[in-house]
Amino acid sequence: MDLQTTAQLINNQNFKKQMKKKLLAMASMAVFLISCNQDNKKQEEKTQPVSHVMTKEEQAKLTPDEVLKQFIEGNKRFRSGITTVRDHSEQVRKSAPGQFPKAVILSCLDSRVPVEDVFDQGLGDVFVGRVAGNFVNEDQLGSMEFACKLAGAKLVLVMGHQHCGAIKGAIGDVKLGNITAMLAKIKPAVKMSQDFQGKKTSKNDEYVKYVAENNVKYTIQQIREKSTILKEMEDKGEIKIVGVFYNLTDGTLEFLK
């Protein structure tokens, strides 16, 4: 084999190696672009505004435990800052003819407790009753009975919260206009909390939390005692009545027994 032939063979081999490298690089780039495209599609699907609202058929299929699970997952999204993007104007139109919420939530009046946001729920998903100190009375009971017996809600959630002003007012025995009568409805929880080991004042955050938790438990007790409708529904497994304590500082939930 002469030198010219040898040189040609070497050049051919180098050319093949270079082409192989180029083809591998092009293939890698193609895989990368396909992967990016798929990720972009997934991201677009995640950020696509939700316009759907709960239907009667979907509500009927839900169990109380499933609703509670959805709320727990929703709270995780709320705390992570990745909440559901919703098309509220479209949901307004779709929900206008009727409503089929999953749950009824009794919450405090406090502006730092955005109920629907805390559980990442949208229009038509929840009934919300609010009163300072999240106590129950005849009006709230009637509202809950409507929500569950007539409108099909599967969960009754009573939610107290950290640093509650109403709880502090009841502990401090505040006297002021109609606030006096309102706080009287929270006083049973203060009496329930006399076993607390420590300073029983409104300045002791641990004591305030203890009273707030007992207030939620007392409210649930009152719901069961004063509403035969809700008690029967709970006994049949048609609804679940649950208490929860909401932490303002980090958005976490503590479920109470």
Secondary structure, 3 states (H helix, E strand, C coil): CCHHHHHHHHHHHHHHHHHHHHHHHHHHHHHHHHHHHHHHHHHHHHHCCECCCCCHHHHHHCCHHHHHHHHHHHHHHHHHCCCCCECHHHHHHHHCCCCCCCEEEEECCCCCCCHHHHCCCCCCCEEEEECCCCCCCHHHHHHHHHHHHHCCCCEEEEEEECCCHHHHHHHCCCCCHHHHHHHHCCHHHHHHCCCCCCCCCCCCHHHHHHHHHHHHHHHHHHHHHHCHHHHHHHHCCCCEEEEEEECCCCCCEEEEC
